[in-house]
Amino acid sequence: MVVHWDDVANSQLCDAYDCPDKDRMYSGVVAITQSRWFQRMWVTLEYLQSNRVFILTKDWVIFHADAASLCFQDASKLSMGRQCGEAGDES
């Protein structure tokens, strides 16, 4: 399953999961939780029932890790790879 978060940037996902700056991390988490996508309960239930979920961001980037692995790992151990911090990401 691919979910399109058309109001969340790849850089906001990166900030939420792998940013040492607490203010940027908080801003990323807020952007995710305030996404229009989470306003529809049935969509959230589909997300919870899916085995693998990938996130397509508003800048048309498929976030490199599936959503479940982000939820169940210690964020400090995640390697965000090349996608986070690449040119074109919003800061």
Protein Blocks (a to p, Z undefined) as FASTA:
>chain_A
ZZddfkbcfklmmmmmocfblklmmmmmmmmmmpmklmpmklmmmmmmpmbdcdddfkop
acfbdfklmmmpcfklpcebjmnopahiaZZ
